Amino acid sequence: MDIGAQLLQAGNLMLTGMVGVFLFLSILIFAMRLLANFAAQLKEAESSTSRQKIAKTASSQGVPQAHIAAISAAVATYRKNN
């Protein structure tokens, strides 16, 4: 086998490897973007559901007056001491 044939075979092998790596990385990037979009949609659906639950519980129950009084007293004490 002469040097020309060996260089041609080496070039072929290098080109095949580079195309393989390029294809693998392209598929990986596509899959990661697809997964990121799916996760964003899932998070958006969960947050809208939790916001609806929070809005229902907050509007129906409210904050007890005892908690408001305790927090006000704690803030007043903190401000007085500092």
DSSP file (Angstrom, degrees, kcal/mol; ACC not computed):
  #  RESIDUE AA STRUCTURE BP1 BP2  ACC     N-H-->O    O-->H-N    N-H-->O    O-->H-N    TCO  KAPPA ALPHA  PHI   PSI    X-CA   Y-CA   Z-CA
    1    1 A M              0   0    0      0, 0.0     2,-0.1     0, 0.0     0, 0.0   0.000 360.0 360.0 360.0 126.7    0.0    0.0    0.0
    2    2 A D     >  -     0   0    0      1,-0.1     4,-1.8     4,-0.0     3,-0.2  -0.352 360.0-103.0 -87.5 171.7    1.5    3.3   -1.0
    3    3 A I  H  > S+     0   0    0      1,-0.2     4,-2.4     2,-0.2     5,-0.2   0.820 117.2  58.3 -65.1 -33.8    1.4    6.6    0.9
    4    4 A G  H  > S+     0   0    0      2,-0.2     4,-2.0     1,-0.2    -1,-0.2   0.910 107.2  46.3 -64.5 -42.8   -1.3    8.1   -1.3
    5    5 A A  H  > S+     0   0    0     -3,-0.2     4,-2.4     2,-0.2    -1,-0.2   0.881 112.3  51.3 -67.6 -37.9   -3.8    5.3   -0.6
    6    6 A Q  H  X S+     0   0    0     -4,-1.8     4,-2.4     2,-0.2    -2,-0.2   0.901 110.0  48.9 -66.5 -39.9   -3.1    5.5    3.1
    7    7 A L  H  X S+     0   0    0     -4,-2.4     4,-2.5     2,-0.2    -2,-0.2   0.892 111.3  50.3 -65.3 -39.4   -3.7    9.2    3.2
    8    8 A L  H  X S+     0   0    0     -4,-2.0     4,-2.3     2,-0.2    -2,-0.2   0.914 111.7  47.4 -64.1 -43.1   -6.9    8.7    1.3
    9    9 A Q  H  X S+     0   0    0     -4,-2.4     4,-2.4     2,-0.2    -2,-0.2   0.895 112.3  49.8 -65.5 -39.9   -8.0    6.0    3.7
   10   10 A A  H  X S+     0   0    0     -4,-2.4     4,-2.5     2,-0.2    -2,-0.2   0.898 111.1  49.4 -65.2 -41.1   -7.1    8.3    6.7
   11   11 A G  H  X S+     0   0    0     -4,-2.5     4,-2.6     2,-0.2    -2,-0.2   0.903 111.1  49.7 -64.3 -41.3   -9.0   11.2    5.2
   12   12 A N  H  X S+     0   0    0     -4,-2.3     4,-2.5     2,-0.2    -2,-0.2   0.922 112.2  47.5 -61.8 -45.4  -12.1    9.0    4.7
   13   13 A L  H  X S+     0   0    0     -4,-2.4     4,-2.2     2,-0.2    -2,-0.2   0.900 113.0  48.7 -64.4 -41.8  -11.9    7.7    8.2
   14   14 A M  H  X S+     0   0    0     -4,-2.5     4,-2.5     2,-0.2    -2,-0.2   0.921 112.3  48.2 -64.8 -43.9  -11.5   11.3    9.6
   15   15 A L  H  X S+     0   0    0     -4,-2.6     4,-2.4     1,-0.2     5,-0.2   0.905 111.3  50.3 -63.8 -42.2  -14.5   12.5    7.5
   16   16 A T  H  X S+     0   0    0     -4,-2.5     4,-2.2     1,-0.2    -1,-0.2   0.914 112.3  47.6 -62.3 -43.3  -16.7    9.6    8.6
   17   17 A G  H  X S+     0   0    0     -4,-2.2     4,-2.4     2,-0.2    -2,-0.2   0.904 112.0  49.1 -64.7 -42.4  -15.8   10.3   12.3
   18   18 A M  H  X S+     0   0    0     -4,-2.5     4,-2.4     2,-0.2    -2,-0.2   0.894 111.6  48.4 -66.8 -39.9  -16.4   14.0   12.0
   19   19 A V  H  X S+     0   0    0     -4,-2.4     4,-2.6     2,-0.2    -1,-0.2   0.905 111.4  51.5 -65.1 -41.0  -19.8   13.5   10.3
   20   20 A G  H  X S+     0   0    0     -4,-2.2     4,-2.3    -5,-0.2    -2,-0.2   0.920 111.9  45.3 -61.5 -44.7  -20.8   10.9   13.0
   21   21 A V  H  X S+     0   0    0     -4,-2.4     4,-2.7     2,-0.2     5,-0.2   0.911 112.6  51.8 -65.2 -42.5  -19.9   13.3   15.8
   22   22 A F  H  X S+     0   0    0     -4,-2.4     4,-2.3     1,-0.2    -2,-0.2   0.925 111.4  46.8 -60.6 -45.5  -21.7   16.2   14.1
   23   23 A L  H  X S+     0   0    0     -4,-2.6     4,-2.4     2,-0.2     5,-0.2   0.919 112.5  49.9 -63.3 -43.7  -24.9   14.1   13.7
   24   24 A F  H  X S+     0   0    0     -4,-2.3     4,-2.3     1,-0.2    -2,-0.2   0.930 112.9  45.9 -61.4 -45.8  -24.7   12.9   17.3
   25   25 A L  H  X S+     0   0    0     -4,-2.7     4,-2.5     2,-0.2    -1,-0.2   0.869 111.3  52.9 -66.8 -35.8  -24.3   16.4   18.7
   26   26 A S  H  X S+     0   0    0     -4,-2.3     4,-2.3    -5,-0.2    -1,-0.2   0.922 111.0  46.2 -64.1 -43.5  -27.1   17.7   16.4
   27   27 A I  H  X S+     0   0    0     -4,-2.4     4,-2.5     2,-0.2    -2,-0.2   0.895 112.2  52.0 -65.0 -39.2  -29.5   15.1   17.7
   28   28 A L  H  X S+     0   0    0     -4,-2.3     4,-2.3    -5,-0.2    -2,-0.2   0.915 110.1  47.7 -63.8 -43.6  -28.4   15.8   21.3
   29   29 A I  H  X S+     0   0    0     -4,-2.5     4,-2.3     2,-0.2     5,-0.2   0.917 112.0  50.2 -63.9 -43.4  -29.1   19.5   20.9
   30   30 A F  H  X S+     0   0    0     -4,-2.3     4,-2.2     1,-0.2    -2,-0.2   0.920 111.7  48.0 -60.0 -44.8  -32.5   18.9   19.3
   31   31 A A  H  X S+     0   0    0     -4,-2.5     4,-2.4     1,-0.2    -1,-0.2   0.885 110.9  50.9 -65.2 -38.9  -33.4   16.5   22.1
   32   32 A M  H  X S+     0   0    0     -4,-2.3     4,-2.4     2,-0.2    -1,-0.2   0.903 111.1  47.7 -67.0 -40.8  -32.3   19.0   24.8
   33   33 A R  H  X S+     0   0    0     -4,-2.3     4,-2.3     2,-0.2    -2,-0.2   0.905 112.0  50.3 -65.6 -40.5  -34.3   21.8   23.3
   34   34 A L  H  X S+     0   0    0     -4,-2.2     4,-2.2    -5,-0.2    -2,-0.2   0.915 112.1  47.3 -62.8 -43.3  -37.3   19.6   23.0
   35   35 A L  H  X S+     0   0    0     -4,-2.4     4,-2.5     2,-0.2    -2,-0.2   0.880 110.2  52.8 -65.8 -39.0  -37.0   18.6   26.7
   36   36 A A  H  X S+     0   0    0     -4,-2.4     4,-2.2     2,-0.2    -2,-0.2   0.907 110.3  47.7 -64.4 -41.6  -36.5   22.2   27.7
   37   37 A N  H  X S+     0   0    0     -4,-2.3     4,-2.2     2,-0.2    -2,-0.2   0.910 112.2  49.8 -64.7 -41.6  -39.8   23.2   25.9
   38   38 A F  H  X S+     0   0    0     -4,-2.2     4,-2.2     1,-0.2    -2,-0.2   0.912 111.4  48.5 -62.7 -43.1  -41.6   20.3   27.5
   39   39 A A  H  X S+     0   0    0     -4,-2.5     4,-2.6     2,-0.2    -1,-0.2   0.881 110.2  51.8 -65.8 -37.9  -40.3   21.2   31.0
   40   40 A A  H  X S+     0   0    0     -4,-2.2     4,-2.4     2,-0.2    -1,-0.2   0.906 111.1  47.3 -65.6 -41.2  -41.3   24.8   30.5
   41   41 A Q  H  X S+     0   0    0     -4,-2.2     4,-2.1     2,-0.2    -2,-0.2   0.897 112.8  49.3 -66.1 -39.3  -44.9   23.8   29.5
   42   42 A L  H  X S+     0   0    0     -4,-2.2     4,-2.2     2,-0.2    -2,-0.2   0.914 112.3  47.5 -65.6 -43.2  -45.1   21.4   32.4
   43   43 A K  H  X S+     0   0    0     -4,-2.6     4,-2.7     2,-0.2    -2,-0.2   0.897 111.1  51.6 -65.0 -40.4  -43.9   24.1   34.9
   44   44 A E  H  X S+     0   0    0     -4,-2.4     4,-2.1     1,-0.2    -2,-0.2   0.899 110.3  48.8 -63.5 -40.8  -46.3   26.7   33.4
   45   45 A A  H  X S+     0   0    0     -4,-2.1     4,-1.8     2,-0.2    -1,-0.2   0.903 113.0  47.3 -66.0 -41.1  -49.2   24.2   33.8
   46   46 A E  H  X S+     0   0    0     -4,-2.2     4,-2.6     2,-0.2    -2,-0.2   0.905 111.9  49.9 -66.6 -41.3  -48.2   23.5   37.4
   47   47 A S  H  X S+     0   0    0     -4,-2.7     4,-2.4     1,-0.2    -2,-0.2   0.886 110.6  48.9 -68.2 -37.4  -47.8   27.2   38.3
   48   48 A S  H  X S+     0   0    0     -4,-2.1     4,-1.8     2,-0.2    -1,-0.2   0.885 113.1  48.4 -68.8 -36.0  -51.2   28.1   36.9
   49   49 A T  H  X S+     0   0    0     -4,-1.8     4,-1.9     2,-0.2    -2,-0.2   0.915 113.4  46.5 -67.0 -43.2  -52.8   25.3   38.8
   50   50 A S  H  X S+     0   0    0     -4,-2.6     4,-2.7     1,-0.2    -2,-0.2   0.865 109.8  54.6 -69.2 -34.6  -51.1   26.3   42.0
   51   51 A R  H  X S+     0   0    0     -4,-2.4     4,-2.6     2,-0.2    -1,-0.2   0.900 108.2  49.4 -63.5 -39.4  -52.0   29.9   41.5
   52   52 A Q  H  X S+     0   0    0     -4,-1.8     4,-2.0     2,-0.2    -2,-0.2   0.907 112.2  47.8 -65.5 -40.5  -55.7   29.0   41.2
   53   53 A K  H  X S+     0   0    0     -4,-1.9     4,-2.4     2,-0.2     5,-0.2   0.918 113.2  47.9 -65.6 -43.0  -55.5   26.9   44.4
   54   54 A I  H  X S+     0   0    0     -4,-2.7     4,-2.9     1,-0.2     5,-0.3   0.912 111.0  51.1 -64.6 -42.4  -53.7   29.7   46.3
   55   55 A A  H  X S+     0   0    0     -4,-2.6     4,-2.0     1,-0.2     5,-0.2   0.891 111.4  48.2 -62.6 -39.5  -56.3   32.3   45.0
   56   56 A K  H  X S+     0   0    0     -4,-2.0     4,-1.7     2,-0.2    -2,-0.2   0.929 115.8  42.4 -67.4 -44.6  -59.2   30.1   46.2
   57   57 A T  H  X>S+     0   0    0     -4,-2.4     4,-2.2     1,-0.2     5,-0.6   0.889 115.5  49.2 -71.3 -37.7  -57.7   29.4   49.6
   58   58 A A  H  X5S+     0   0    0     -4,-2.9     4,-1.2    -5,-0.2    -1,-0.2   0.904 114.3  44.2 -68.9 -40.0  -56.6   33.0   50.2
   59   59 A S  H  <5S+     0   0    0     -4,-2.0    -1,-0.2    -5,-0.3    -2,-0.2   0.842 118.1  43.7 -75.0 -31.4  -59.9   34.5   49.2
   60   60 A S  H  <5S+     0   0    0     -4,-1.7    -2,-0.2    -5,-0.2    -1,-0.2   0.856 128.1  24.5 -82.4 -34.2  -62.0   32.0   51.2
   61   61 A Q  H  <5S-     0   0    0     -4,-2.2    -3,-0.2    -5,-0.2    -2,-0.2   0.877  83.9-172.8 -99.5 -45.0  -60.0   31.9   54.4
   62   62 A G     << -     0   0    0     -4,-1.2    -3,-0.1    -5,-0.6    -2,-0.1  -0.113  43.8 -55.0  72.9-179.4  -58.1   35.2   54.6
   63   63 A V        -     0   0    0      1,-0.0     5,-0.0    -5,-0.0    -5,-0.0  -0.838  59.5-114.9 -97.1 129.0  -55.5   35.9   57.2
   64   64 A P    >>  -     0   0    0      0, 0.0     4,-1.7     0, 0.0     3,-0.5  -0.308  17.4-127.0 -62.4 144.8  -56.6   35.5   60.8
   65   65 A Q  H 3> S+     0   0    0      1,-0.2     4,-2.4     2,-0.2     5,-0.2   0.820 108.1  61.6 -62.5 -31.6  -56.7   38.7   62.9
   66   66 A A  H 3> S+     0   0    0      1,-0.2     4,-2.2     2,-0.2    -1,-0.2   0.884 103.9  49.0 -63.8 -37.5  -54.6   37.1   65.6
   67   67 A H  H <> S+     0   0    0     -3,-0.5     4,-2.5     2,-0.2     5,-0.2   0.910 110.3  50.4 -67.5 -41.6  -51.7   36.6   63.1
   68   68 A I  H  X S+     0   0    0     -4,-1.7     4,-2.3     1,-0.2    -2,-0.2   0.909 111.7  48.5 -62.3 -41.5  -51.9   40.2   61.9
   69   69 A A  H  X S+     0   0    0     -4,-2.4     4,-2.3     2,-0.2    -1,-0.2   0.905 111.8  49.0 -65.7 -41.7  -51.8   41.4   65.5
   70   70 A A  H  X S+     0   0    0     -4,-2.2     4,-2.1     2,-0.2    -2,-0.2   0.907 112.8  47.1 -65.6 -42.0  -48.8   39.2   66.4
   71   71 A I  H  X S+     0   0    0     -4,-2.5     4,-2.4     2,-0.2    -2,-0.2   0.907 112.0  50.5 -66.8 -41.2  -46.9   40.3   63.3
   72   72 A S  H  X S+     0   0    0     -4,-2.3     4,-2.4    -5,-0.2    -2,-0.2   0.904 111.1  48.8 -63.2 -41.2  -47.7   44.0   64.0
   73   73 A A  H  X S+     0   0    0     -4,-2.3     4,-2.3     2,-0.2    -1,-0.2   0.897 111.0  50.0 -65.9 -39.8  -46.5   43.6   67.6
   74   74 A A  H  X S+     0   0    0     -4,-2.1     4,-2.2     2,-0.2    -2,-0.2   0.899 111.9  47.5 -65.9 -40.6  -43.3   41.9   66.5
   75   75 A V  H  X S+     0   0    0     -4,-2.4     4,-2.5     2,-0.2    -2,-0.2   0.912 111.9  50.2 -66.8 -41.6  -42.5   44.6   63.9
   76   76 A A  H  X S+     0   0    0     -4,-2.4     4,-2.0     1,-0.2    -2,-0.2   0.911 111.8  48.1 -63.2 -41.6  -43.2   47.4   66.5
   77   77 A T  H  X S+     0   0    0     -4,-2.3     4,-2.0     2,-0.2    -1,-0.2   0.903 111.5  50.2 -64.8 -41.0  -40.9   45.7   69.0
   78   78 A Y  H  X S+     0   0    0     -4,-2.2     4,-1.3     1,-0.2    -2,-0.2   0.920 111.9  47.2 -63.2 -44.8  -38.2   45.3   66.5
   79   79 A R  H  < S+     0   0    0     -4,-2.5    -1,-0.2     1,-0.2    -2,-0.2   0.854 111.0  52.3 -66.7 -34.3  -38.4   49.0   65.4
   80   80 A K  H  < S+     0   0    0     -4,-2.0    -1,-0.2     1,-0.2    -2,-0.2   0.891 111.5  45.9 -68.5 -38.7  -38.4   50.1   69.0
   81   81 A N  H  <        0   0    0     -4,-2.0    -1,-0.2     1,-0.2    -2,-0.2   0.697 360.0 360.0 -79.4 -20.0  -35.3   48.1   69.9
   82   82 A N     <        0   0    0     -4,-1.3    -1,-0.2    -5,-0.2    -2,-0.2   0.424 360.0 360.0-109.5 360.0  -33.3   49.2   66.8
